[in-house]
Amino acid sequence: MNAQGVQVKTETTYQAERALGLGQVTPTPEWVLERYRRHDLWWAFPKEFIFKCLCDVTGKNILDVGCGEGETSTQLAKLGAYVTGTVLFPRRHRSS
């Protein structure tokens, strides 16, 4: 197996172990969705600012680059958006 294959296997193993440790994923509470729907505190919190800039997301196609575990993606989907989430893994380079 080449170095890239080892890296992919290592990353896959890490992600599988992490998923086991997460436990059950629970739905976002309605009060949290309402907080982002109204975005009254947009000036104080970055996430509220993002939701304010997006306005009504119903029916919008949204690409969440760097979505991590998908918390924001799932909240946007619950608010009516069509969301695609992706995580970018930077390629490691060796310097000599």
Secondary structure by P-SEA (a helix, b strand, c coil): ccaaaaaaaaaaaaaaaaaaaccccccccaaaaaaaaacccccccaaaaaaaaacccccbbbbbccccccaaaaaaaaaccbbbbbbbbcbbbbcc
